[in-house]
């Protein structure tokens, strides 16, 4: 991908300006054009992989997701190509939108793109094409979505169809129904779960905030915009902390192949004027994410986005991931809706949170603890509240970061009798420098966990009860990569191999962990003193700093200050 030379004047952190975003969008759009069918209704990208929805649906996905990129770019010549594809698609080429079908997802991208570019695309179509397109989209108004962020796809279609006067009553019902549904999942402080349960990840920003805020903004509904914009603004205060100093988003959650879609909520806050971030910080974080992936092989030699994280990586894919799935990264180009003279493009870049100072940030709704260090720009997430409906390494590990990925060897886990399972996670609180939770192992034993952090150091404590006496226990830490250094030392109940065994009643196991990119850190054993008082009481005193006392009281965990040693 050919981009303009770096411009370190306005962009001292990334070297990227609006010109780089435009060039990247143009290059991505040019590369996919070669894979369009002659009528331009489908984009069949190369590769052996096919999603579980089949080749026809995958071809529609290629059209819809790259149309969204074209809409953000706003190039009339490119949009004309997509107008031709739309005319063919709604004339019998595209699959129908049905209950819980992938075309429902793509219909939302088509509708949003048409709404954003109405004077350039929709208003120039023949009336017959408009009628057929509206009819194809209208199936999304009544199609049953999966109970997740999918509820917002009928909202997005309904908003567009109501605007153009097609089945307005049904369109408004679809909007109201979807918005009411996500209200059930709002957990406070700017965070949603992605459906029932406790599924927290980047879908918060690029779906659960993106669609309602854009709908309210495009509809000119100030009341809705106050509601959803206010939630977005609160969310961004936490969200900005989930990017590393190298630009990397947090490696946690599903659908990670969407990559720099993670920039979308950052731009969105600036677009609607609801963000706590200075303009230069917004651009720094967004451009950092784009550059992070472009520098690491996200685009192959043909100019196509690969199925993976850096380069190809099947570990981050799901059954619904087809050849064109990565092009939901198009959402990251939302910032191109902002005019070139907007301050988010003209302000000098400012450092992001991970670059400014060491920080430990509790995120109460998710029961997460975010730990970042300025010296290496690493962001670590301690997960004591998020899990999917199934065991998933991207949801259920104890820790995630911007510089590591879940390892096949089960990093950041506690094993009971060889089983690393962690289900039925129950949050037990999060506060300044600590987080706690309880989970159930496959054997039925309960593990009550607490993590305490300072700088790059972590104390991980596990109280195991309900396991047969003598049950083997093993604790793992970070799986280091990319020049990082991972350390794990036993502190209580564990031997040098980080293994131990359970007792008659309950047993306490504690390890000291560190993930760092600092070349010569202080010896880990000298950073903290850990003292156990039976199996329910633990004192942690940081070297040269404060102490904390952790008590296991029934099913609760209590954390309070302790006097320095």
GUVEXVEX-801503 format. One record per residue (C-alpha): x, y, z; residue in one letter; residue number from 1. Coordinates in steps of 0.05 Angstrom, whole numbers, plus 32768, in hexadecimal, padded with zeros to 4 digits. Layout:
# GUVEXVEX-801503
NODE     u     v     w  residu  num
NODE     X     Y     Z       A  NUM
...
//
This chain:
# GUVEXVEX-801503
NODE     u     v     w  residu  num
NODE  8000  8000  8000       X    1
NODE  801E  8042  7FEA       X    2
NODE  8012  807A  801B       X    3
NODE  802C  80C2  801C       X    4
NODE  806D  80CF  8041       X    5
NODE  8068  80D7  808D       X    6
NODE  8056  811C  80A5       X    7
NODE  8072  8122  80EB       X    8
NODE  8060  816C  80F1       X    9
NODE  8016  8165  8102       X   10
NODE  801D  811B  8112       X   11
NODE  805C  8112  813C       X   12
NODE  8043  80CF  8158       X   13
NODE  802C  80AA  811A       X   14
NODE  8040  80D3  80DD       X   15
NODE  7FFA  80C9  80C1       X   16
NODE  7FCC  8101  80AA       X   17
NODE  7F89  8103  8087       X   18
NODE  7FB0  80F8  8046       X   19
NODE  7FC8  80B4  8060       X   20
NODE  7F81  809F  8072       X   21
NODE  7F68  80B4  802D       X   22
NODE  7FA0  808F  800A       X   23
NODE  7F94  8051  8033       X   24
NODE  7F49  8052  8023       X   25
NODE  7F57  805D  7FD9       X   26
NODE  7F89  8023  7FD8       X   27
NODE  7F59  7FF3  7FFB       X   28
NODE  7F20  8005  7FCC       X   29
NODE  7F4C  7FFE  7F8E       X   30
NODE  7F65  7FBA  7FA3       X   31
NODE  7F20  7F9B  7FAD       X   32
NODE  7F04  7FB5  7F6C       X   33
NODE  7F2A  7F7F  7F45       X   34
NODE  7F01  7F4B  7F6B       X   35
NODE  7EBC  7F66  7F5A       X   36
NODE  7E8D  7F3D  7F2E       X   37
NODE  7E80  7F5C  7EE9       X   38
NODE  7E3F  7F7C  7F02       X   39
NODE  7E64  7F94  7F41       X   40
NODE  7E2E  7F78  7F6F       X   41
NODE  7E5D  7F48  7F92       X   42
NODE  7EA6  7F4B  7FA8       X   43
NODE  7EC5  7F05  7FAA       X   44
NODE  7F08  7F0F  7FCC       X   45
NODE  7F3D  7ED9  7FC1       X   46
NODE  7F4D  7EA1  7FF1       X   47
NODE  7F36  7E5C  8004       X   48
NODE  7F0E  7E72  8041       X   49
NODE  7EC2  7E77  803D       X   50
NODE  7E94  7E8C  8076       X   51
NODE  7E5C  7E5F  808F       X   52
NODE  7E2C  7E8C  8068       X   53
NODE  7E47  7E76  8025       X   54
NODE  7E67  7E96  7FE8       X   55
NODE  7E2C  7EC2  7FD3       X   56
NODE  7E25  7EE2  8017       X   57
NODE  7E70  7EEB  801A       X   58
NODE  7E6E  7F10  7FD8       X   59
NODE  7E38  7F3E  7FF2       X   60
NODE  7E63  7F4A  8030       X   61
NODE  7E9B  7F5F  8002       X   62
NODE  7E6E  7F92  7FE0       X   63
NODE  7E4D  7FAD  801F       X   64
NODE  7E8B  7FB6  804A       X   65
NODE  7EB4  7FD7  8014       X   66
NODE  7E78  8003  8001       X   67
NODE  7E7B  801C  8049       X   68
NODE  7EC4  8030  803E       X   69
NODE  7EB1  8052  7FFC       X   70
NODE  7E7A  8078  8022       X   71
NODE  7EAB  8093  8055       X   72
NODE  7EDC  80A5  801D       X   73
NODE  7EA6  80C9  7FF5       X   74
NODE  7EC6  80C1  7FB1       X   75
NODE  7E8F  80CA  7F7C       X   76
NODE  7EB2  809F  7F48       X   77
NODE  7EB9  8065  7F78       X   78
NODE  7E72  806D  7F90       X   79
NODE  7E59  8068  7F49       X   80
NODE  7E78  8022  7F44       X   81
NODE  7E52  800E  7F83       X   82
NODE  7E12  802C  7F66       X   83
NODE  7E18  7FFC  7F2C       X   84
NODE  7E23  7FC2  7F5C       X   85
NODE  7DE7  7FD7  7F85       X   86
NODE  7DBA  7FD8  7F48       X   87
NODE  7DCF  7F91  7F36       X   88
NODE  7DCE  7F78  7F7D       X   89
NODE  7D87  7F8B  7F8C       X   90
NODE  7D70  7F70  7F48       X   91
NODE  7D77  7F28  7F60       X   92
NODE  7DC1  7F1D  7F6C       X   93
NODE  7DC4  7F28  7FB7       X   94
NODE  7DA9  7EF5  7FE9       X   95
NODE  7D6B  7F0A  800F       X   96
NODE  7D70  7F26  8056       X   97
NODE  7D54  7EF0  8083       X   98
NODE  7D52  7EE1  80CD       X   99
NODE  7D98  7EDE  80ED       X  100
NODE  7DB9  7EDE  80A9       X  101
NODE  7DFA  7F00  8095       X  102
NODE  7DD7  7F2B  8061       X  103
NODE  7DB6  7F4F  809B       X  104
NODE  7DFA  7F67  80B1       X  105
NODE  7E0C  7F7E  806B       X  106
NODE  7DC9  7FA0  8061       X  107
NODE  7DDC  7FCE  809A       X  108
NODE  7E1D  7FE1  8078       X  109
NODE  7DF9  7FEE  8037       X  110
NODE  7DC3  8018  8059       X  111
NODE  7DF6  8040  8081       X  112
NODE  7E20  804E  8043       X  113
NODE  7DE2  8064  801B       X  114
NODE  7DCD  8092  8054       X  115
NODE  7E12  80B2  805A       X  116
NODE  7E18  80BD  800F       X  117
NODE  7DD0  80CA  7FFC       X  118
NODE  7DDD  8106  7FCD       X  119
NODE  7E16  80E2  7FAB       X  120
NODE  7DF8  809C  7FA3       X  121
NODE  7DAF  8090  7FB7       X  122
NODE  7D92  80D0  7F9A       X  123
NODE  7DB3  80C2  7F57       X  124
NODE  7D97  807C  7F4F       X  125
NODE  7D5D  806C  7F20       X  126
NODE  7D1B  8069  7F44       X  127
NODE  7D14  801F  7F34       X  128
NODE  7D58  800F  7F53       X  129
NODE  7D45  8037  7F91       X  130
NODE  7D04  8010  7F98       X  131
NODE  7D27  7FCD  7F91       X  132
NODE  7D5E  7FE1  7FC1       X  133
NODE  7D2C  7FF9  7FF5       X  134
NODE  7D05  7FB8  7FED       X  135
NODE  7D44  7F8E  7FF7       X  136
NODE  7D57  7FB6  8034       X  137
NODE  7D11  7FB4  8052       X  138
NODE  7D17  7F6A  8063       X  139
NODE  7D49  7F81  8098       X  140
NODE  7D11  7FA5  80BD       X  141
NODE  7CF0  7F64  80D2       X  142
NODE  7D2A  7F32  80CD       X  143
NODE  7D3B  7F15  8111       X  144
NODE  7D82  7F29  8127       X  145
NODE  7DAE  7F02  8155       X  146
NODE  7DA6  7F1E  819D       X  147
NODE  7DE6  7F48  819A       X  148
NODE  7DFE  7F85  8175       X  149
NODE  7DD7  7F68  813B       X  150
NODE  7D9A  7F8A  8159       X  151
NODE  7DB7  7FCB  813D       X  152
NODE  7DB7  7FB4  80F4       X  153
NODE  7D6B  7FBD  80EC       X  154
NODE  7D73  8000  810F       X  155
NODE  7DA6  8016  80DC       X  156
NODE  7D7B  7FFF  80A1       X  157
NODE  7D3C  801C  80C1       X  158
NODE  7D5D  8060  80C9       X  159
NODE  7D6E  8064  8080       X  160
NODE  7D2B  8049  8066       X  161
NODE  7D04  8079  8093       X  162
NODE  7D2E  80B3  8077       X  163
NODE  7D1D  80A1  802F       X  164
NODE  7CD4  8094  803F       X  165
NODE  7CD2  8049  8033       X  166
NODE  7CA3  8024  8063       X  167
NODE  7CAE  805A  8097       X  168
NODE  7C83  803B  80CD       X  169
NODE  7CA6  7FF8  80C8       X  170
NODE  7CE9  801C  80C5       X  171
NODE  7CDB  8043  8105       X  172
NODE  7CC4  8004  8128       X  173
NODE  7D05  7FE2  8116       X  174
NODE  7D2D  801D  8131       X  175
NODE  7D06  801F  8172       X  176
NODE  7D09  7FD4  817C       X  177
NODE  7D54  7FD0  8173       X  178
NODE  7D64  800C  819F       X  179
NODE  7D37  7FF0  81D6       X  180
NODE  7D5C  7FAE  81D1       X  181
NODE  7DA2  7FCA  81DD       X  182
NODE  7D87  7FF2  8218       X  183
NODE  7D82  7FAF  823C       X  184
NODE  7DCD  7FA6  8233       X  185
NODE  7DE5  7FEA  8249       X  186
NODE  7E10  7FDE  8286       X  187
NODE  7E20  8027  8297       X  188
NODE  7E5D  8054  8291       X  189
NODE  7E5C  804F  8245       X  190
NODE  7E5F  8002  8241       X  191
NODE  7E2F  7FD0  8222       X  192
NODE  7E31  7F84  8222       X  193
NODE  7E2D  7F66  81DD       X  194
NODE  7DEB  7F44  81EC       X  195
NODE  7DD7  7F20  822B       X  196
NODE  7E0D  7F0D  825C       X  197
NODE  7E50  7F2F  8265       X  198
NODE  7E6F  7F33  821F       X  199
NODE  7E9B  7F71  821F       X  200
NODE  7ECA  7F81  81E6       X  201
NODE  7ED6  7FB2  81AD       X  202
NODE  7E90  7FA8  8192       X  203
NODE  7E7E  7FDC  81C7       X  204
NODE  7E9E  8012  819D       X  205
NODE  7E99  7FFC  8154       X  206
NODE  7E51  7FE2  8159       X  207
NODE  7E2A  7FEF  8198       X  208
NODE  7E3D  8039  8199       X  209
NODE  7E4A  8043  814F       X  210
NODE  7E05  8033  8133       X  211
NODE  7DD8  8057  8166       X  212
NODE  7E03  8096  8166       X  213
NODE  7E07  8099  811A       X  214
NODE  7DBC  808E  8115       X  215
NODE  7DAD  80C6  8147       X  216
NODE  7DDE  80F4  8124       X  217
NODE  7DC4  80E6  80DD       X  218
NODE  7D7C  80EC  80F4       X  219
NODE  7D8A  812E  8116       X  220
NODE  7D6A  8113  8155       X  221
NODE  7D89  813D  818D       X  222
NODE  7D68  8116  81C4       X  223
NODE  7D84  80D4  81AC       X  224
NODE  7DC7  80F4  819E       X  225
NODE  7DCB  810E  81E5       X  226
NODE  7DBD  80C8  81FF       X  227
NODE  7DEB  80A0  81D2       X  228
NODE  7E1E  80D6  81C9       X  229
NODE  7E25  80DE  8214       X  230
NODE  7E30  8093  821C       X  231
NODE  7E64  8095  81E4       X  232
NODE  7E88  80CE  8206       X  233
NODE  7E8D  80A8  8247       X  234
NODE  7EA2  8069  8222       X  235
NODE  7EDB  808C  81FE       X  236
NODE  7EFA  80A0  8241       X  237
NODE  7F07  8056  824D       X  238
NODE  7F0F  8041  8204       X  239
NODE  7F4A  806F  81F7       X  240
NODE  7F70  8048  822C       X  241
NODE  7F6B  8007  8205       X  242
NODE  7F9E  801C  81D0       X  243
NODE  7FE8  800E  81D9       X  244
NODE  8020  8040  81CE       X  245
NODE  802F  801C  818C       X  246
NODE  7FE7  8028  8174       X  247
NODE  7FCF  7FE1  8181       X  248
NODE  7F88  7FD5  8198       X  249
NODE  7F7D  7FA3  81D0       X  250
NODE  7F83  7F5B  81B8       X  251
NODE  7F41  7F44  81D8       X  252
NODE  7EFC  7F31  81C0       X  253
NODE  7EE1  7F13  8180       X  254
NODE  7EE5  7F2B  8138       X  255
NODE  7F2A  7F48  8142       X  256
NODE  7F36  7F44  80F7       X  257
NODE  7F0F  7F86  80F2       X  258
NODE  7F4F  7FA5  810C       X  259
NODE  7F4E  7FF1  8105       X  260
NODE  7F02  7FF3  8109       X  261
NODE  7F18  8001  8151       X  262
NODE  7F23  8049  813A       X  263
NODE  7EDA  8053  812A       X  264
NODE  7EC0  806A  816E       X  265
NODE  7EFA  809A  8175       X  266
NODE  7EE7  80BE  8134       X  267
NODE  7E9D  80B8  8146       X  268
NODE  7EA6  80E0  8186       X  269
NODE  7EC7  8118  815E       X  270
NODE  7E92  8114  8127       X  271
NODE  7E57  8120  8156       X  272
NODE  7E7C  814C  8187       X  273
NODE  7E78  811B  81C1       X  274
NODE  7EBE  8108  81D6       X  275
NODE  7EEA  8115  8212       X  276
NODE  7F28  810F  81E6       X  277
NODE  7F4E  814A  81C9       X  278
NODE  7F4E  814A  817D       X  279
NODE  7F98  813A  8179       X  280
NODE  7F90  80FE  81A7       X  281
NODE  7F56  80E4  817E       X  282
NODE  7F7F  80E5  813E       X  283
NODE  7FBC  80C9  8161       X  284
NODE  7F96  808C  817A       X  285
NODE  7F70  8080  8139       X  286
NODE  7FAD  808A  810C       X  287
NODE  7FD6  8060  813B       X  288
NODE  7FA6  8026  8132       X  289
NODE  7FA6  802C  80E6       X  290
NODE  7FF2  8030  80E3       X  291
NODE  7FFB  7FF7  8114       X  292
NODE  7FD8  7FC7  80E6       X  293
NODE  7FF2  7FE2  80A3       X  294
NODE  8039  7FDC  80BD       X  295
NODE  802F  7F93  80D2       X  296
NODE  8013  7F70  8096       X  297
NODE  7FC8  7F7B  809B       X  298
NODE  7FC8  7F8A  8050       X  299
NODE  7FE6  7F56  8022       X  300
NODE  800E  7F60  7FE2       X  301
NODE  7FCE  7F67  7FBA       X  302
NODE  7FB6  7FA0  7FE6       X  303
NODE  7F80  7F76  8007       X  304
NODE  7F72  7F71  8051       X  305
NODE  7F84  7F2C  806B       X  306
NODE  7F5B  7EFF  8099       X  307
NODE  7F82  7F08  80DA       X  308
NODE  7FA0  7F3B  8109       X  309
NODE  7FE3  7F50  80EE       X  310
NODE  7FE7  7F22  80B2       X  311
NODE  7FBD  7EE4  80A7       X  312
NODE  7FA9  7EC3  80E9       X  313
NODE  7F70  7E91  80ED       X  314
NODE  7F70  7E94  8139       X  315
NODE  7F4A  7ED6  8139       X  316
NODE  7F14  7EBF  8108       X  317
NODE  7ECE  7EA5  8114       X  318
NODE  7EA0  7E79  80EA       X  319
NODE  7E7F  7EB7  80CE       X  320
NODE  7EC2  7ED3  80B5       X  321
NODE  7EC4  7ED2  8069       X  322
NODE  7EF8  7EEF  8039       X  323
NODE  7EDB  7F35  803D       X  324
NODE  7ECE  7F36  8088       X  325
NODE  7F0C  7F5F  8098       X  326
NODE  7EEE  7F99  8071       X  327
NODE  7EC3  7FAC  80AD       X  328
NODE  7F05  7FCF  80BB       X  329
NODE  7EE5  8003  808D       X  330
NODE  7EC3  801F  80CB       X  331
NODE  7F07  8039  80E0       X  332
NODE  7F03  806C  80A7       X  333
NODE  7EC7  808F  80C6       X  334
NODE  7EF5  80CB  80D3       X  335
NODE  7EF3  80DC  8089       X  336
NODE  7EAD  80F5  8094       X  337
NODE  7ECD  812F  80B9       X  338
NODE  7EE3  8167  808B       X  339
NODE  7F2D  8172  807F       X  340
NODE  7F2A  81B4  80A6       X  341
NODE  7F0D  8192  80E5       X  342
NODE  7F3B  8199  8121       X  343
NODE  7F40  814D  8127       X  344
NODE  7F68  8150  80E6       X  345
NODE  7F8C  8192  80F2       X  346
NODE  7FA1  818D  813B       X  347
NODE  7FE5  8172  814D       X  348
NODE  7FE5  812B  8165       X  349
NODE  7FE6  8122  81B1       X  350
NODE  7FFD  80E4  81D6       X  351
NODE  7FCA  80B0  81E9       X  352
NODE  7FBD  809A  8231       X  353
NODE  7FEF  8061  822F       X  354
NODE  8026  8092  821A       X  355
NODE  8019  80C7  824E       X  356
NODE  8021  80A3  8291       X  357
NODE  801B  8060  82B4       X  358
NODE  7FD2  8055  82C4       X  359
NODE  7FA3  8022  82E3       X  360
NODE  7F5B  802C  82CF       X  361
NODE  7F1F  8005  82EB       X  362
NODE  7EE6  7FFA  82BA       X  363
NODE  7EAD  7FE8  82E7       X  364
NODE  7E77  7FCE  82B7       X  365
NODE  7EA5  7F9B  8299       X  366
NODE  7ECB  7F90  82DA       X  367
NODE  7F0B  7F9C  82B5       X  368
NODE  7F4C  7FBA  82CE       X  369
NODE  7F76  7FDE  8299       X  370
NODE  7FC0  7FE4  82A8       X  371
NODE  7FEF  800C  827B       X  372
NODE  8037  8021  8280       X  373
NODE  8056  805D  825E       X  374
NODE  809C  8040  8258       X  375
NODE  8087  800B  8226       X  376
NODE  8041  8022  8211       X  377
NODE  8023  7FDE  8224       X  378
NODE  7FDA  7FD9  8238       X  379
NODE  7FC4  7F9D  8260       X  380
NODE  7F7C  7F8A  826F       X  381
NODE  7F6B  7F60  82AC       X  382
NODE  7F2A  7F3E  829D       X  383
NODE  7EFE  7F30  82D9       X  384
NODE  7EBA  7F38  82B9       X  385
NODE  7EB6  7F27  8270       X  386
NODE  7EA6  7EE4  8251       X  387
NODE  7E82  7EC9  8214       X  388
NODE  7E4A  7E96  8216       X  389
NODE  7E7E  7E62  8206       X  390
NODE  7EC6  7E5B  821E       X  391
NODE  7EEE  7E88  81F1       X  392
NODE  7F38  7E9A  81F8       X  393
NODE  7F29  7EE1  81E2       X  394
NODE  7EF6  7EEB  821A       X  395
NODE  7F07  7EBF  8255       X  396
NODE  7F51  7EC7  8262       X  397
NODE  7F67  7EEE  829F       X  398
NODE  7F90  7F1F  8277       X  399
NODE  7F96  7F3E  8232       X  400
NODE  7FC5  7F73  8217       X  401
NODE  7FD7  7F9D  81DB       X  402
NODE  8018  7F75  81D0       X  403
NODE  8002  7F2D  81DB       X  404
NODE  7FCD  7EFE  81C1       X  405
NODE  7FAC  7EC2  81E4       X  406
NODE  7FDC  7E87  81DE       X  407
NODE  7FCA  7E3F  81CF       X  408
NODE  7FEE  7E2E  820F       X  409
NODE  7FB9  7E53  8238       X  410
NODE  7FDD  7E91  8250       X  411
NODE  7FBD  7EBA  8288       X  412
NODE  7F98  7E7F  82A5       X  413
NODE  7F91  7E56  82E4       X  414
NODE  7F8E  7E0A  82DA       X  415
NODE  7F69  7DDC  830A       X  416
NODE  7F7C  7D93  82FE       X  417
NODE  7F94  7DA6  82B8       X  418
NODE  7F55  7DCC  82A6       X  419
NODE  7F5C  7E17  8295       X  420
NODE  7F12  7E22  828D       X  421
NODE  7EF4  7E62  82A8       X  422
NODE  7EA9  7E66  82A3       X  423
NODE  7E70  7E88  82C9       X  424
NODE  7E9D  7EC4  82D8       X  425
NODE  7E7F  7EED  8310       X  426
NODE  7E9B  7F34  831A       X  427
NODE  7EAE  7F43  8362       X  428
NODE  7EC4  7F8A  8359       X  429
NODE  7EF9  7FB7  833C       X  430
NODE  7F1C  7FF3  835B       X  431
NODE  7F5C  801C  835D       X  432
NODE  7F92  7FE9  834C       X  433
NODE  7F69  7FA9  8353       X  434
NODE  7F32  7F7D  8336       X  435
NODE  7F12  7F3D  834E       X  436
NODE  7EE3  7F06  8334       X  437
NODE  7ECC  7EC0  833F       X  438
NODE  7EC6  7E89  830C       X  439
NODE  7EB4  7E40  8309       X  440
NODE  7EE2  7E09  82F1       X  441
NODE  7ECA  7DCC  82CA       X  442
NODE  7ECF  7DA2  830A       X  443
NODE  7E9F  7DD1  832D       X  444
NODE  7ED5  7DEF  8359       X  445
NODE  7ED2  7E3A  8364       X  446
NODE  7F0D  7E68  8358       X  447
NODE  7F0A  7EAE  8376       X  448
NODE  7F3F  7EDA  8355       X  449
NODE  7F5C  7F1E  8363       X  450
NODE  7F91  7F45  833E       X  451
NODE  7FB7  7F81  835B       X  452
NODE  7FE3  7FAC  832E       X  453
NODE  8016  7FE3  8332       X  454
NODE  8041  7FFB  82F8       X  455
NODE  804C  7FBD  82CD       X  456
NODE  8048  7F8D  8308       X  457
NODE  800C  7F61  8318       X  458
NODE  7FFC  7F36  8355       X  459
NODE  7FCB  7EFF  8341       X  460
NODE  7FA8  7EDA  837A       X  461
NODE  7F7A  7E9E  8375       X  462
NODE  7F52  7E7F  83AE       X  463
NODE  7F3A  7E39  839A       X  464
NODE  7F02  7E17  83BF       X  465
NODE  7ED8  7DDA  83B1       X  466
NODE  7F10  7DB3  8390       X  467
NODE  7F25  7D6F  83A9       X  468
NODE  7F62  7D72  83D7       X  469
NODE  7FA2  7D6A  83B0       X  470
NODE  7F85  7D84  836F       X  471
NODE  7FBE  7DA0  8344       X  472
NODE  7FBD  7DEB  8338       X  473
NODE  7FE8  7E11  8306       X  474
NODE  7FEB  7E5B  82F5       X  475
NODE  8002  7E79  82B3       X  476
NODE  8014  7EC1  82A1       X  477
NODE  8020  7EE7  8261       X  478
NODE  8039  7EC6  8221       X  479
NODE  806C  7EFA  820B       X  480
NODE  8078  7F0C  81C2       X  481
NODE  8092  7F45  8198       X  482
NODE  80CD  7F53  81C6       X  483
NODE  80A4  7F55  8205       X  484
NODE  80BC  7F37  8246       X  485
NODE  808C  7F0C  826F       X  486
NODE  809B  7EF6  82B6       X  487
NODE  8075  7ECD  82E9       X  488
NODE  808D  7EBD  832F       X  489
NODE  806C  7E93  8367       X  490
NODE  8059  7EB8  83A6       X  491
NODE  8027  7E8D  83CE       X  492
NODE  8015  7E43  83C7       X  493
NODE  803C  7E39  8386       X  494
NODE  807F  7E1A  8376       X  495
NODE  80B3  7E32  8344       X  496
NODE  808A  7E12  830C       X  497
NODE  804E  7E3B  8322       X  498
NODE  802A  7DFC  8339       X  499
NODE  8009  7DE9  837B       X  500
NODE  7FD3  7DBC  8398       X  501
NODE  7F91  7DCB  83BB       X  502
NODE  7F86  7DBF  8406       X  503
NODE  7F4D  7DA0  842E       X  504
NODE  7F22  7DDF  842F       X  505
NODE  7F3B  7E18  8405       X  506
NODE  7F80  7E2D  83EC       X  507
NODE  7FA0  7E6E  83D6       X  508
NODE  7FCF  7E73  839B       X  509
NODE  7FF3  7EB3  8389       X  510
NODE  8024  7EC6  8352       X  511
NODE  8047  7F06  833F       X  512
NODE  8045  7F17  82F4       X  513
NODE  8061  7F4B  82C5       X  514
NODE  805D  7F59  827B       X  515
NODE  808C  7F90  8266       X  516
NODE  80B1  7FAD  822B       X  517
NODE  80E2  7FD2  8257       X  518
NODE  8129  7FBB  8249       X  519
NODE  8144  7FB7  8290       X  520
NODE  810C  7FB6  82C3       X  521
NODE  8114  7FB0  830E       X  522
NODE  8118  7F66  8323       X  523
NODE  80D1  7F4E  832A       X  524
NODE  80DD  7F2E  836E       X  525
NODE  80F0  7F72  838A       X  526
NODE  80B2  7F97  8373       X  527
NODE  8080  7F7C  83A5       X  528
NODE  8079  7F55  83E6       X  529
NODE  803F  7F24  83EC       X  530
NODE  802A  7F06  842F       X  531
NODE  7FF1  7ED5  8439       X  532
NODE  7FCC  7ECF  847B       X  533
NODE  7FA8  7E8D  8473       X  534
NODE  7F7D  7E80  8436       X  535
NODE  7F51  7EBE  843B       X  536
NODE  7F81  7EF8  8448       X  537
NODE  7FB9  7F15  841E       X  538
NODE  7FE5  7F52  8425       X  539
NODE  8008  7F70  83E9       X  540
NODE  803B  7FA8  83F4       X  541
NODE  805B  7FC9  83B8       X  542
NODE  80A5  7FDB  83BC       X  543
NODE  80AB  8023  83D1       X  544
NODE  8060  802B  83CC       X  545
NODE  801C  801C  83EB       X  546
NODE  7FFF  7FDA  8400       X  547
NODE  7FBD  7FB7  83F8       X  548
NODE  7F9A  7F82  8421       X  549
NODE  7F6D  7F50  83FF       X  550
NODE  7F3A  7F28  8426       X  551
NODE  7F0D  7EF0  840C       X  552
NODE  7ECC  7EF6  8433       X  553
NODE  7E9A  7EC1  841E       X  554
NODE  7E8D  7ECC  83D4       X  555
NODE  7EA9  7F14  83D6       X  556
NODE  7EEE  7F32  83D0       X  557
NODE  7F00  7F6F  83FA       X  558
NODE  7F3C  7F9B  83E9       X  559
NODE  7F54  7FD3  8416       X  560
NODE  7F94  7FF9  8423       X  561
NODE  7FCA  7FD8  844C       X  562
NODE  8003  7FF8  8472       X  563
NODE  8047  7FF5  844E       X  564
NODE  8077  7FC0  8467       X  565
//
